[in-house]
Amino acid sequence: MKLVAATGNKDKLLEFSRILSPLGIEVLSPAEIGIAEFDVSETGDTFAENAAIKAKAMFERSGLPSFADDSGLCIDALDGRPGVYSARYLDGLPQDEKNLGILKELANIADENRTARFICNIHCILRKDKTVITEGACEGEIAHSPSGDGGFGYDPIFLYDGKSFASLSDAEKDKASHRGIALRELAEKLEEFLKIQGDN
């Protein structure tokens, strides 16, 4: 099965393919179907709303089964920020400076109050009358300093089981991550859908 990913983020595209390819799903980038640029305003108030906005835009533009994820880091001590604004938080700064900016905001927060989670919502449109929605979450805490040279985004400051996401191998991260959880559930639901289609 082929799905068009509604994103131009190369890191996300790699992660999508890494997790979904072994499950029999081929992920196509916008560029691979002739869409040079794909940029949609994320005007929703929730991850689910933003994922739906992006998936619908890609489905309408491509006419092909499409999916989008919206994900972010929610920090309890910051009242859930950056949340749905994760990609735009401290806008204009490079990602490493955003990470340091968050650590500065948490400078006086004790370890027991540095709880946080990554959340991912996926909206997949297979046809006009069939949509699949999944969500995954990964609980962790915010480190006192960045570590690791893998991953992307806020991975260097997010600790899972005592190690930053950026310190984990791809396999370790995919098994635990919010996106990995949501993508595996997506694959399961798509398998059910295809089986029903075949039975009919």
N, C-alpha and C positions, 0 to 999 in steps of 0.2 A: 504494500500500500504506500502511496505517496501523499505527503502533506506539505503544503507551503507554509513556512514559518514567517509570521508577520513581524520580522525584525531585520535590521541591518547590522545588529551587534554580532561581530565575529565570534566573540567569546561564548555568547549564548548559542549561536549556531553550532559551534563545536560541541558544546555540552548536549544540545538536543540530539545531534547525530550520534554522539558517543553512547547515549542512553537508549535511544529508540532504534538505532540500526540493528543491534543484536535481537531486538524484539520483532523484526520484520517490517519496520516502518522506515521508509526513505524520506529524509527531510530535505526539502528544496528551499534554497534561499530565494529572495525576490529577484536577485540578479540572474539566477539560473532559469527563470521563466520570462526574462526580458524586462523586468522592472528595475530600472537603474537606480531609482531612489524611492524609498518608502518612509515617509515621515508623517505621523498622525498625532494630532494634539490629544494628549491624555487629560481629558477634562473631568473624568470620574472622581468620585470621592472615596472609592474603594478599589482594591486590587481587582475584584470581579468586574466592576464597571469598566475599568481601563482595559482589561484583557478582552472584554466583549467589543469595545470600540475598535481596537486594533484588528481583531479577527474578522469582524464584519467588513471593515475597510478593505482588507486583503481579499476576502471572499468576493466582494463586489467587483474589485478591480481585476482579479485573476480568473474568476469563474471556476476555480479549482478548490478542492477541500483544503481548508486553511485553519491554522491555529495560531494563537498568541498567548504569551504568558505576561502577567504583570506580577512583579515580585519586589520585595523590599525588606529592609531591616527595621524592626520595631523594638525600641528600647524603653523599658518600663520607667526608668528614672527620668526619661525625657518625654513622658506622657505619650509614648508610642511613636515619637519621631525617630527617624525621618519618615517612616511609613511609606505611604503612596508617593511621597515626594523624594524617595531615596535617590533617584537618578538626577534630580534637580536640586537636592539639598546643598546649601552653600554654593549656589550656582556660579559657574565661571571658574571655580577652582579645579585644579587637577585632582584626580581621585586620591592620591596619597595625601594631599593637603586636606581634603574632606575628611579622611580618616583621622588625621591629627586634630582637625577641628572638633570632631566628636569626642575624641579623647580629652581634649581641653575642657569641653562642656562637662565631662564626667570626672574631672580631676579630683573633686572632693567627695566622690561617691564611693562608699565602702564596697568591698567585694560582694557581700551578700545582697547588695542592692543593684548590682550591675547586670541583672537578668535581661535577656533579650531573646528575640526569635526572628528567624527568617521565614517569610511567608511567600508562597507562590500560588497564584490562581491561573489555571489554564482554561481557555475558551476555544473549543474546536468546532468548526462548522463543516459538516460533511456534505450537506445539501441544504436547500432552503428550509426544509422541514425536519432537519435532524442536527441537533447540537449536543455536544458532550462537554461537560464542565467538571473539572477536578481541582482539588486544592491540597497542598502539602505544607507542613510547618516543621521547623527544626528548632528546638529549644537549646539555648546556650547562654553565654554571658559575654560581656565586653571586656577585652583585655586592657592592661594598663599601657601597653605599647604594641605596635605592629610586629608581626613575625611571619616568616614563611615567604617563599618566592613563587608560589603557585597561585592558582585561582585568579579572581579579578574582583573589582568592586570593593566591598567592605570585608572580603574574606580575611585579610590580614589582622583585623581587630576582633573578629568573631570567634570565640572559643567554643569548641564542641568536645566534650570529654577531655578537657584540659589542653587541647591543641587547637591552634587556629585553623580555619578552613584552608588557608593558604599553605599550611604545613602538611596537609593530608595528600595522599596520592589521589589520582583521579578516581580510582575504584572506591577508595574510602569515602571520598566526598560524595560521589554519586549515590552510594548506599544510604548515607545519612541525610543528605541535603533536602531541603524543601522542594527544590525543582526535581530532584530524582524521584521523590515520593509521588509528586503530582504527575510526572511523566509516566511512571510505571502504572499508575492507576489509569491514566489515559490509554495506554497500550492494552490493558485488560478490557476496558470498555469498548475499544475499537475491535478487539478480537471477538467480543460478544456480538457486536453489531454485524461484523462480517459473517459470522456463523449464522445469524438469523437471516441475513440476506441470502446466504447459500442455501439454507433450508427452504426458503421461499422460491 
